[in-house]
Amino acid sequence: MTLTGPACLLTRLRLLVALIGMTAACWAIPVHAESLRLDGSLCHAVTEGQRPDAILRSLRFACKGSPADYQQGSLWLRADLARLPVDRHNLVLLVQNSRFERLAVAFSYADGVVRWQQVRSGDFALHWRAGGQIDFEAPDRDAPLVAVTMRFDKVASHNLLRARLVSRGEGGVRSTALAASIGVALTLLLIGFVYNMSLAIAVRRQFLAWHGAWAACMLLWGAIWSQLPLIVVPAMAGTISAQICTFLACSAVTLATMSVATSLGRTTLPHWARVTTLSLGLVIFGLGIPLAIIRSAAIEPLAAVVSVLILADLLVVAICIGWAWRRGSAAARDFAGAWSVPMATLAFIQFVNVDTALWDGGSKLVVLFAAAWQTLWLSVAATRRLALLRIERDHARTAEAQAQELARRDPLTGLRNRRGFVEAIAPLLDPVRSEGVPVALLLIDIDRFKVINDAHGHEAGDVVLQTIAARLERWESPMCAAARLGGEEFALMIAGLDGFTLARFCDSVLLELAACDHKQAIGNRSVTVSIGVAETHAASDFQHLYGLADEALYAAKREGRNRVALRLLDGIPTHPPERPGPLAAHG
């Protein structure tokens, strides 16, 4: 079934409502977390990386300003729990994965005890959770917690760090809800990837391949960000995953840009718009390589440049879509619907901090769902476009078949013309060659047709021809074909009759054509025909049969018309060559 018009729009609206409803329902799950930020609840200190964890007791933390020169050393972040509204007997620290070599967490208790937990890049053990998070559960002791300290060795940037404090129960709810949401988004992306690539292979359309590659890139990005591959490849934990995600994010922007540029086409977009769009996409891809590798302070300015270029790319893409839409491009309307949500999402997260939303999935989970929306919309749009193309192709084929059929038909009588007749009798001649089945060609010529035209006009003559043709058409069957060969000459080809049965058939044709009613066209004037018959039991073709039947027809004309003359292909008649009809006296 094809989705077109209102049905297609309704499907897209349902898709939008479902995604919004799913997101809203998930957002409504009551969970609470305390965000740890440098400008609020965290104090910081910087040391050399070789210093032991035990120096925590002697460190002096600054609670104002920002840390510096820590990329090759250790960055210490401390949260004083006495100032935070948390349950100090029931606490879990959630840290979002970032680029660091080692993360050690110290839980300090009121009785002076400090308990350490740690992970390293490439080894998160059992601390990893879905959604790019690392989970540190405070050991259960009678003494309350007084502080939580995080030590990051060789971290790329403190601005990339996100940490939350939650209770154990809420931590489980957050992890479960985030994992379920990620699973839904990845499933939708997987469906979009498989569907688009299948279409690209089936119909060999370049823009569908770009759609599929983009969906695959976003699927891979979402899977690695969510840390699901750690189930089978634990060594990907930490920096490697973060770097791959950065590169995939830039690649996804480039693939989406290529998708738009190739789908809208060279004739729809002006050259400058196409070149600018493709150039921005390629530049973003190129900058994604060093951005994925860098682990120094230079990562922040480079990330800012890439962010500006992505916004510029989105703006140029929007201009291209609008330009193509104004020129009547159906693909532009599809892309407008597909890109509207991701564009709005990217613009929204640039100005609104949503990192604490969606159980710490934040902007990444929002982007993942926006990507799922985009790939599903494009899948529906591609299906609709291909269905319309298929309908147009079918119409074209039908029109072509009709045109070919009309080319094989006489426009006045509707019978086959000579070309159509030759093609139609081929199946009747095949059994003659293989099985010796008899076949006969009847050439039928209206007697003194010129007199009819001269006396009553050509329109009356056309009516006579149509009446004769209508009667001949009644003999049409799998074993008999009729045609108007030209002028007042008609033909019948019949298989399976010979000798006496063929003679009886020819006589019935002669009589029934003479009995046709022509009163409305020419009054009571009678119209008779002469028939020349060529019969054969041996392999033959139309030209040989036609030549013999034509000779028989001339014989019937010479002998007075309104009669049948029959010849065998070898020249021996099966009965007297001339059989006068009942109206011969009036011929």
Disulfide bonds with the S-S distance in Angstrom:
Cys43-Cys63 1.80
